Amino acid sequence: MFEAKGKFIPLDFQVCFPSLEGGVNMALAQPFSLAKIINVMFHMGAFKAQGEDSLQLVFYQSQWAKVGQSMFQLINMFLNSSKIK
């Protein structure tokens, strides 16, 4: 950004932040599927840090049959809007 003598050199943001090519941008815009959310939920460490509800992921993994649909809706709501109502 600066030379040794303090002269300003503009930063080329296209080099620092390249644009997404081809189908990558379209793939990122697709809605999250139940299968992908299940895959992530069951590949995370079950005893990692607690959430705000004081429950570790092992609870949701072991009770997925009961809470899975609600969790899917909640996770999708957050991922699509960045808000939880």
C-alpha positions in Angstrom: 0.0 0.0 0.0 2.9 2.4 0.7 6.4 2.5 -0.7 9.4 3.0 1.6 9.4 6.8 1.0 5.8 7.1 2.0 4.3 7.4 -1.4 0.8 6.0 -1.6 0.2 3.1 -4.0 -3.5 2.2 -4.5 -4.5 -1.3 -3.5 -6.0 -3.3 -6.4 -9.1 -4.9 -4.7 -9.8 -7.2 -7.7 -6.5 -9.0 -6.9 -7.2 -9.1 -3.2 -10.8 -10.1 -3.6 -11.3 -12.1 -6.8 -14.8 -12.5 -8.2 -16.5 -15.9 -8.1 -16.5 -17.7 -11.5 -19.1 -19.7 -13.2 -21.5 -21.8 -11.2 -19.9 -21.1 -7.8 -21.9 -18.0 -7.3 -25.1 -19.8 -8.3 -24.3 -22.7 -6.0 -23.8 -20.3 -3.0 -27.2 -18.8 -3.7 -29.0 -22.1 -3.5 -31.2 -22.8 -0.4 -29.8 -25.1 2.3 -31.2 -28.6 2.1 -32.2 -30.8 5.0 -29.5 -33.3 3.9 -26.7 -30.7 4.1 -27.8 -29.5 7.5 -28.0 -33.0 8.8 -24.5 -33.7 7.4 -23.1 -30.7 9.2 -24.9 -31.3 12.4 -23.7 -34.9 12.7 -20.1 -34.1 11.6 -19.5 -31.5 14.3 -18.0 -32.4 17.6 -20.8 -33.5 19.9 -19.2 -32.1 23.1 -17.9 -28.8 21.8 -18.8 -25.5 23.2 -22.4 -25.0 24.5 -24.8 -22.8 22.7 -26.8 -19.9 24.3 -29.3 -22.5 25.5 -26.6 -24.3 27.5 -27.0 -27.4 25.5 -24.2 -29.1 23.7 -24.6 -30.4 20.2 -24.9 -34.0 21.5 -28.4 -33.2 22.7 -29.6 -32.2 19.2 -27.8 -35.1 17.6 -29.3 -37.6 20.0 -32.8 -36.1 19.8 -32.8 -35.3 16.1 -35.9 -37.5 15.5 -37.9 -35.2 17.8 -36.3 -31.8 17.2 -34.9 -32.2 13.7 -37.7 -30.5 11.7 -37.8 -27.5 14.1 -34.1 -27.2 14.0 -34.1 -27.4 10.2 -36.6 -24.5 10.1 -34.7 -22.5 12.6 -31.3 -23.0 11.0 -32.8 -22.2 7.5 -34.4 -19.1 8.8 -31.1 -17.9 10.2 -29.0 -18.8 7.2 -31.4 -17.2 4.8 -32.0 -14.0 6.8 -29.3 -13.8 9.4 -32.1 -13.3 12.0 -33.9 -15.6 14.4 -37.5 -14.5 15.2 
